[in-house]
Amino acid sequence: METKTDIIIVGAGPVALFTVFEAGLLGLECVLIDNLDKVGGQCSELYPGKPIYDIPGVPYQTAQEHVNALLEQIKPFKHEIHLNQRVNSLEEIADEEISSWKVTTSEKNVFIAKSLFIAAGAGSFEPRRPPNIENPDQFLDEGVSYSVKDKNKYKNKDLIIFGGGDSALDWTVELADITNSLRLVHRRDAFRGVPNTEAQMRELVETGQVDLKTPFVIEKLIFDQKITGVSIKNFETKEIENLDCDEILFLFGLNKKLGPIVDWNLELSDKKISVDTENYQTSSKGIFAVGDINDYPGKLDLILCGFHETTLAVQEAYRRSHPGEKVPFAYTTSNTKLQRKLGVSD
Ligand SMILES: Cc1cc2nc3c(=O)[nH]c(=O)nc-3n(C[C@H](O)[C@H](O)[C@H](O)COP(=O)(O)OP(=O)(O)OC[C@H]3O[C@@H](n4cnc5c(N)ncnc54)[C@H](O)[C@@H]3O)c2cc1C
């Protein structure tokens, strides 16, 4: 698939989402690509239930409520969101006047635009692999997963979940109803997740819907054409136990990796991308870095700073898409086009 647009955005965190709004005001279309299975970046992945107090004019909002509000705000504007894929490679399509940028994702999708916005936060979130298992990725689609993309996959299956954080607890509670059997394996009998979810999980253990195995760690996978079970080792007694299963979910949390971005020949400063604060352009024309991924004197990793940065960057993106034209400026209070889209009038 090859898609042309005005702005390609690497990432779908809060700053990427607000970019769609600012670009939309100028009539520019955006494509967002994120490695995760959901939008919202750190807000949705790391702290959805925590309150944020420093969004201007919003005294209190949980991180997920903030992401939901941003999604609502960008509804009027044309954009596409492509999840579950990492932007891997970048290529310049040279032009005498204004070059374009072509990116290819891990799903082999190709996007071309005059402007590329890197809103990649601290890098792409990569699932932590299980320890002791050599090349566990070879078993993906054979019974091993690192995230839940479609919960129906686990309907009437014998499922084993490994992990002790929010994700492991949330999915244990959510999938217990639809699986044939569900075991939760963790290396100690203490969990790092929200206490309320842990309490729900323990209730399911009491009622026999979940079999809790602690203190156990993964020893090896049992494979016969596909995964048919696992061996687990008791952390204290060192005894090995074999468990049958159809599916395994390793929910050991996420690592942040700058990943392929380091190979894009952009000027870096301490693992972040250096930008010119006039328009948040990087050392390559047409490539902008906004939000937590960039660096400049005085930089703060705050959502509101990312919003300011991307607002200015979008002005330059407009000039690239409409060379020679003046960037239109209108307050949203008097932007009748926007008000018509929203179905409101002043
Ligand atoms: C616990 C916690 C509390 C916080 N509290 C506050 C607060 O109160 N107020 C505040 O202003 N800020 C707070 N922050 C910081 C705030 O969350 C960040 O500033 C904000 O998320 C940055 O947004 P972003 O869009 O730049 O990047 P992110 O939210 O990090 O999103 C970047 C996205 O890019 C994706 N990505 C990266 N590389 C690739 C690639 N190659 N291909 C595809 N996708 C890629 C990642 O998967 C990720 O989803 C907090 C952070 C944490 C961890």
The ligand as an SDF file (V2000), in Angstrom:
LIG
                    3D

 53 58  0  0  0  0  0  0  0  0999 V2000
    3.9930    8.5670   34.7150 C   0  0  0  0  0  0  0  0  0  0  0  0
    4.0420    9.8070   33.8470 C   0  0  0  0  0  0  0  0  0  0  0  0
    3.3460   10.9330   34.2150 C   0  0  0  0  0  0  0  0  0  0  0  0
    3.3620   12.0820   33.4110 C   0  0  0  0  0  0  0  0  0  0  0  0
    2.6500   13.1780   33.8150 N   0  0  0  0  0  0  0  0  0  0  0  0
    2.6410   14.2900   33.0060 C   0  0  0  0  0  0  0  0  0  0  0  0
    1.9020   15.4620   33.3990 C   0  0  0  0  0  0  0  0  0  0  0  0
    1.2840   15.4980   34.4550 O   0  0  0  0  0  0  0  0  0  0  0  0
    1.9050   16.5170   32.5340 N   0  0  0  0  0  0  0  0  0  0  0  0
    2.6150   16.5240   31.3470 C   0  0  0  0  0  0  0  0  0  0  0  0
    2.5690   17.5080   30.6060 O   0  0  0  0  0  0  0  0  0  0  0  0
    3.3390   15.4320   30.9860 N   0  0  0  0  0  0  0  0  0  0  0  0
    3.3750   14.3230   31.7780 C   0  0  0  0  0  0  0  0  0  0  0  0
    4.1180   13.2260   31.4130 N   0  0  0  0  0  0  0  0  0  0  0  0
    4.9180   13.3220   30.1670 C   0  0  0  0  0  0  0  0  0  0  0  0
    4.0110   13.1700   28.9450 C   0  0  0  0  0  0  0  0  0  0  0  0
    3.3120   11.9370   29.0010 O   0  0  0  0  0  0  0  0  0  0  0  0
    4.8700   13.2640   27.6950 C   0  0  0  0  0  0  0  0  0  0  0  0
    5.4390   14.5510   27.6630 O   0  0  0  0  0  0  0  0  0  0  0  0
    4.0140   13.0480   26.4420 C   0  0  0  0  0  0  0  0  0  0  0  0
    3.4460   11.7700   26.4290 O   0  0  0  0  0  0  0  0  0  0  0  0
    4.8850   13.2270   25.2050 C   0  0  0  0  0  0  0  0  0  0  0  0
    4.0450   13.0510   24.1110 O   0  0  0  0  0  0  0  0  0  0  0  0
    4.6360   12.6550   22.6920 P   0  0  0  0  0  0  0  0  0  0  0  0
    3.4550   12.6280   21.7730 O   0  0  0  0  0  0  0  0  0  0  0  0
    5.8050   13.5050   22.3760 O   0  0  0  0  0  0  0  0  0  0  0  0
    5.2500   11.1780   22.8570 O   0  0  0  0  0  0  0  0  0  0  0  0
    4.7030    9.8240   23.4800 P   0  0  0  0  0  0  0  0  0  0  0  0
    3.5370   10.0100   24.3440 O   0  0  0  0  0  0  0  0  0  0  0  0
    5.9040    9.1540   24.0780 O   0  0  0  0  0  0  0  0  0  0  0  0
    4.2430    9.0010   22.1860 O   0  0  0  0  0  0  0  0  0  0  0  0
    5.2090    8.6090   21.2470 C   0  0  0  0  0  0  0  0  0  0  0  0
    4.6410    7.4550   20.4200 C   0  0  0  0  0  0  0  0  0  0  0  0
    5.4930    7.2200   19.3020 O   0  0  0  0  0  0  0  0  0  0  0  0
    5.5450    5.8420   19.0330 C   0  0  0  0  0  0  0  0  0  0  0  0
    6.7680    5.5710   18.2510 N   0  0  0  0  0  0  0  0  0  0  0  0
    8.0420    5.8730   18.5670 C   0  0  0  0  0  0  0  0  0  0  0  0
    8.8920    5.4810   17.5770 N   0  0  0  0  0  0  0  0  0  0  0  0
    8.1130    4.9220   16.6190 C   0  0  0  0  0  0  0  0  0  0  0  0
    8.3860    4.3330   15.3510 C   0  0  0  0  0  0  0  0  0  0  0  0
    9.6280    4.2540   14.8470 N   0  0  0  0  0  0  0  0  0  0  0  0
    7.3400    3.8380   14.6510 N   0  0  0  0  0  0  0  0  0  0  0  0
    6.0560    3.9160   15.1250 C   0  0  0  0  0  0  0  0  0  0  0  0
    5.7460    4.4740   16.3340 N   0  0  0  0  0  0  0  0  0  0  0  0
    6.7670    4.9700   17.0540 C   0  0  0  0  0  0  0  0  0  0  0  0
    5.5490    5.2140   20.4270 C   0  0  0  0  0  0  0  0  0  0  0  0
    5.0810    3.8700   20.3700 O   0  0  0  0  0  0  0  0  0  0  0  0
    4.5830    6.1380   21.1960 C   0  0  0  0  0  0  0  0  0  0  0  0
    3.2560    5.6510   21.1880 O   0  0  0  0  0  0  0  0  0  0  0  0
    4.1190   12.0950   32.2030 C   0  0  0  0  0  0  0  0  0  0  0  0
    4.8250   10.9390   31.8200 C   0  0  0  0  0  0  0  0  0  0  0  0
    4.7870    9.8040   32.6300 C   0  0  0  0  0  0  0  0  0  0  0  0
    5.5620    8.5850   32.1990 C   0  0  0  0  0  0  0  0  0  0  0  0
  1  2  1  0
  2  3  1  0
  2 52  2  0
  3  4  2  0
  4  5  1  0
  4 50  1  0
  5  6  2  0
  6  7  1  0
  6 13  1  0
  7  8  2  0
  7  9  1  0
  9 10  1  0
 10 11  2  0
 10 12  1  0
 12 13  2  0
 13 14  1  0
 14 15  1  0
 14 50  1  0
 15 16  1  0
 16 17  1  0
 16 18  1  0
 18 19  1  0
 18 20  1  0
 20 21  1  0
 20 22  1  0
 22 23  1  0
 23 24  1  0
 24 25  2  0
 24 26  1  0
 24 27  1  0
 27 28  1  0
 28 29  2  0
 28 30  1  0
 28 31  1  0
 31 32  1  0
 32 33  1  0
 33 34  1  0
 33 48  1  0
 34 35  1  0
 35 36  1  0
 35 46  1  0
 36 37  1  0
 36 45  1  0
 37 38  2  0
 38 39  1  0
 39 40  1  0
 39 45  2  0
 40 41  1  0
 40 42  2  0
 42 43  1  0
 43 44  2  0
 44 45  1  0
 46 47  1  0
 46 48  1  0
 48 49  1  0
 50 51  2  0
 51 52  1  0
 52 53  1  0
M  END
$$$$
